[in-house]
């Protein structure tokens, strides 16, 4: 039995004298009698030196072949013949189409998964992507069904060689081409219009389809019945473009995770964020920076802070690939301390801005305190009788935030604390319990000492003294 393959035949001749050639005939079902068949069944006219050939049946059936010799004088045929028969199953012409070399147009690197390398998986950058592939035929036939096209589907990922039945998008606009590489563009404008879209992760599946709805992978679409029985007839690529997550700001000089950052408020009320350690993905194009003079939560970012009575300033910053981000908040002109969070976004997110508010789907960093000018330092004092602690600016601006804990604490400003370039603020002082945060900063080359003293009724006084 031959399945969509040519029939190879050969024969022997022991005496070639007077032979001018051989004629080969073929038909479905056996020939009638021993007579030479009609010329309509003639498939080959071979010279006397050739005793073999190949025949590709055009349809399914039980095919019979006969070979006769003939002479050069009066075209007389031999009285006997050689014969054979083959039961042929001829698959539809569309199943001859072979899909291969599916790839991103940009030739990204892939990991191969699944049997026969039917499926590839790979990631891409940007909001749009183009796919490319080649097409071939499984046998010697160069005839494609009239009107055949590619059936291209964007599907829910399956993580196997068999595509899922969940189809996000289907395209049948491209004609079959066995001579040239095919390219299909799947841009953000198509993606955003899909039900449930846009999709960052999906399977891209390529197969051929004829006008009857039969495909090269042995599927049918009228009615829909997908078996994927012919692995040469389709290829699938799992395309991924993961959303950006995992960016944390540094709080208390203690990095959270992979990144380390320094953030401060300038005298002009600008907020500067500098990434000093860690690698930002090349696809990042911008950031939303959230700042407020009061403490807020990620829930406040969704409501805009209105429920908690906060004025959360949200800035959209265009990232310049320099590991720095900046925002502005005029509220810091009155209070030179507050809180900060950030959300980074990539090209994919950026191209969605014209369609929707992208902030609701972004990763939000941790919320950290921020104070005016310089780098942040922390001093945790839990003993009221702690020894004197000196803080020096050196030649650079410096900022510190001291968390005070204790009972009945008050703040005493020393008369020597007069520098016009120095700022001292105390946040949320209470009569007893946790005082909260003591912020101090200086931008000139000076030093201070923080020390504790005992006063009447065990109240602790904090005295800030300038050291010359």
N, C-alpha and C positions, 0 to 999 in steps of 0.2 A: 504494500500500500504506500502510495506517495501522497504526502500532505503538502500541497502547494509548492511542490518541488518539481524540477524537470525530470523527465524519464530518460535515463541514459540507456542506449541500446548499442549492440555490436553483433556482427555475424561473421561467418567464415565462408570462404570460397576456395575450392581446391584447384580449379582449372579456370584461369582468367583469359585464355586464348579466345579472341573474337568478341570479348565483352567490351562494350562501349561505356557502361556505367550501371548504376543501381538507382531504382526508384523506390521511395519509402512512402507508404500510405498509412493513415491513422484515422480511426473513427470510434465513436462510442458504440458499444456492443459489437458483436463479431460480424465479420464480412460474410456475405452469402456465397456459399460454394467455394470453388477454387479459382474462379475467374479473376482476372486482373481487375482491381477496383476502378471505379470512375475517377477521372483526374481531379474531381473536386475534393477528393480525400488525399491528394498528393501533398506531402509536407516537405520532402527533400529529394533532390536529384543529385546523386553523389557520383564523382568520377571513379574509375575502376580501381584506383589506388586507395580509396577511403572506404573502410568497412565498419564505421561507427558513427554515432551522432547523438544528438540530444533534442528532446521535444518537450515543450512546456504546454501541457493541456490548458485550454482556455476556460474549461468548466469542469465541474465534478462529474464523475461517472466511471464506468468500467471501460477503459480505453484499450483498443486492439491495434497492433502495428504489424504490417507485412512489408517484406523487402523482396523485390524482383530484380533480376538482371535483364539487360537487353543488349542486342548486338548492334553493330554499326552499319549493317547493310540495309535492312528493311525494318529496323526498330521492332524486331520480334522479341517478345518477352520469354523468359524461361518458363518451363512447364511446372516447376516447383518453386517454393518460396520459403523464406524464414519468417517466423512470427513470434510474437509475445503479447502478453496482456498485463495491464496494471489497473488496480482499483484506485482511483484518484479522488481525494477529498480536496476540493478547491475552496479555500477560504475566501471570504469577500476581499476584494482588492484593497479596501481600506486597511485591512489587517496586515498588508504588506509594508505599510509605512512604519519606519523605525525612527524613534526619537532618541537623540543622543547629545552629549556634550552640553547639557543644561548648566547655565552658569549666570552669575551677575555679569553685566556688560563690563564692569570695572575689574573683573577677574579677582574678586576677593578670595581669600584662602578658605578652604572648606574642611570639615570633618565628614568622612563617609560613614553612613550608617545603613544597616539593613542588607539583605541578601542581594546579590547581583548589582550592588551599587545603584539600585533604583532611586534611592533617596539621598540627597545631600543636605547638609545644614550649614548655614553661614550667616554672619551678621553684616549689616551695612550701616553707613552713616548717612545723615541727611533725611529729608522728609519724603523723597521720591527715589525710585529705583527702577532700573531697566534690566530685563532678563534677555538672554540670548541662548540659542540652541541650533543644532544642525538636524537635518532630516535625510533619511536614506530609504532604500527599498530592500525588502528581505530577499528578493529573488531577481532573476534577470529581466523581469518585466519592467518596462519603463512607462507603463500606462497607469495613470492615476484616475480614480473615479471622477467623472465630470462634476464640478462644483465642490470638490472636497476642500475643507478648511481646517484650521486648527481649533480645537476646543480648549480654551485656557480658563482655568478656574482658580480662584482664591478661596482657600478652605481653612476651616478650623484645623490646627495642627493635630496630626495623628501619632507622630513619633514612631511610625512603623512604615513598611513598604506599601501599605494599603491606605489610600486616602479616606478621610472621613466623608460622611454624607452631608455634613454641614457646609454649604456653599455660601460664601459671602458675596462673590462676584463671578460672573461668567461672560466670556468674550468669544465670539465666533466671526470676527471680521477679517482675519488674516488668511490669505490663500496659501495652500501647500506649496512649498518651494524646496526642491531637492538639490538645487544648484548653489544656493546662497544661504549665508547665516541669517537667521531670523531674529529680530529684536522687537520686544514688546515693552512699552513704557507703562509703569504703574505709578502714577504721580499722586501727590497728596490731594489734588482736586478730585480724583476718582475715589480715593480712599475715604475721604471725609463724607462722601455721599452714600456710602454703604450703610445698610441697616446695622446699627450697633457700632459703626465705625467712628473714627478711623482705627485701624488695627496696626499694631506695631509688630506682632508676631503671627505668622500664618504660613500655610503650605501653598506654594505655587505649582500647579500641575499642568503638564502639557500632553495632549494627545491629538490625534487627527480624527475628523468626523466627516461622514459623507452626507448626501442629501436625504438619506433614509433615516438618519439618526444613529447609525452604527459607527463605532469608533475603533481606532487602531488597537486599543487595549482590550477589545472584545466586550465593550460595554454597549448598551443601547440607551437612547434617550427618549424614545417614543414607542412604548412607555419606558420610564427610567428603570434600568436594571444594570447595576454596576458590579462586575465580577473581577475586573483587573486581572484577567487570566493570561493576558499576553504582556509580559514584562518588557519586551522590546518595543511595545507600542506606546509607552508613556514614560515620563520621567517627572520627578517631584523634588522641589527644593524647599526646605524649611528656612524661611527668611526671618531673621530676628533683628529688632532695633529697640533694645530694652530702654525703658525710661530710666532717667538718672536718679539714683538714690544713694544714701549713705554719707552725705556731706554734713559734718558737724563743726560747729564753731568751738574754739577753745575757751573754757571757763576756768577761773581760778588757776590759770597757768597750767592746767591739767588737760591735755588733749583727749578728746573722745574719739577713739578709733584711729583711722588712717591719717587724718589731716591735723595740722596744727595751724592756728590762725592768731593774729593780733588785730584788735579792733580798738578804735578810739574816736572821740569827738574833737574836732578842731575848734579853735576860737571862732571860726566863721560858721559853726553849726553843721559842718559836713561830717559825715560818718565814714571813716576809712576802715576797710577790711583788707588785710593782707594775708595771703596764704604763704606761710613760711616753710611748710613741709607737706608732702603729698603731691600727687599728679592729677590735675584736672583734665577730664577727657577732652580731646580735640573737637568734639562735636558741640561743646557748650558754647552758647552764643550770647547768653544774657542771664540776668538774675532779678528776682523780686526781693527787695530788702525791706523788712518790717522793723519799725522803731517806734518807741513810745517812752514817755517819761515815767510811766508806771508799769508794774509787772503785768504781763498778759499771758494768755494761753493760746494754743493752736486753734481752739474753738473760737476765741475772739477774732482770729484772722478771718474766719469764715463769715462772721457777723459784722466785721468791720469795727469791733470793739464797742458797738452801741449798747449792747446789753449790759456790759460792765462799766459803762460810762467812760471809756478810754478813747483817746484820740490816737489811733494807730496810723502812723504815716507809712504809706506803701509806695516805694519807688521802683520803677522799671529801669534797670541799668543795662546798657549795652556793654558786654564783656569784651575787653580788648586783648585777650590772650596774654595778659601780663601778671596774672595771679593777684590782681587787685580789683576791689569793688568799692563803689562809693554811692552815698545817698545824702539827702539833705533833710533836716528836720528843724524848723524854726522854733519849735517848742524848747529846744535845748538852749535857746538864748536866755531863758529864765531859769531853767533847771539844767545844770550841766552834767546830768547823769541819767541813766535810764536802762532800757532793755532792748535786745536786738535778736532778730532771727533772719534767715535767708533761704530762698528757694532758687536753685539753679535750673535753667531750662536749655534745651538743645534746639537744633534746626527743626526737628519734627514738631516740637511744641510751638516754636516761633511762627511756623507757617499756619498754625491753627488760630492765630490771634484774630484773623479777619472773620472767623466763624463762631468763636465762642471765648468765654473767659477761661484761660488756661490755668489760672492759679489754683482752682479747686482740685486739680488732678496732680499737682506737683508735690514732690517730697519737700517737707519743711524741716529745717535743721532744729537743733535744740535752741532754747531761748536763753540768752546769756546776758549778764549785766554789762553795761558800757559806761565809761566815764571820760572826762575830758582829757585829751592830749596824752600821747605816749603809749608805753607798754603797761600792762596791768600786772600788779604784784599783790599778793595776799598775805595777811598776817592774822593768824587766828590766836587770840589771847583769851584764855579761860581762867587764869590765875590773877587775881587783883594785885598780887605782890610780885608780879613778874619784874625782872631786872629791866633796866633801860634798854631800848632798842633803837639803833640809829638807822636812818634811811638817807642815802646819799644819791644825788642826781648825777654826779660825774659831769661829763660834758654834754650829756643828752637829756632831753626832756624825760620825765619819769612820772608815772602815776601809780598810786597804790589804792587798794580798797581793803580796809581792815574790818573784819567781822568781830564785833565785841559781844561777849556774853557775860552775864553776871547779874547781880541784884543791886538795884538802886544806883545805877551808874549815871554820871553827869559828865558833860564836856566843859572844860575850862580853856578858853583861848588865852595864850600867853601874849603879853603886850609886845614881845619881840617879833610876833608873826605879822610882819607888815609888808612883805615883798609884794610889789604890784604885779609880779609875774606868777604869784602863787595863789592857789585857791584852796579853801578848806570848806567842806560841806559835810553835814551829818544828816543821814537819811533815816526817818522813822524812829526818832528817839522816844522812848517811853519811860515813865517814872521808875519802873522796875522790870525785871526780866530781861529779855533780849533787846539790847539797844538797836541793833540792826547793822547798818553799814556806815562806816566812817570813811569818806573819800578824801584823799589829799593829792595834790599835784603841784609840781613846780617845774619850771622850764629853764631856770638859770642854774648856774653851777653853785648850788648851796646844799646844805645838809640840815636835817632835823633829827631830834631825838624824841621818841614817844616813851614816857615812863609812867608808872603808877605810884600813887602815894595814898596814905591812909589819912582820912580826916575824921571829924567827929561822927558819931553813930555809925561807924564802919562804912560810910559812903566812900566810894572810890572816885577820885578825880583824875581825869586824863589831861596832862599838861603838855603842850606842844612848844618846844623851846628851840630857837635858832642857834646853831653852833657856828661860830666864826672860825 
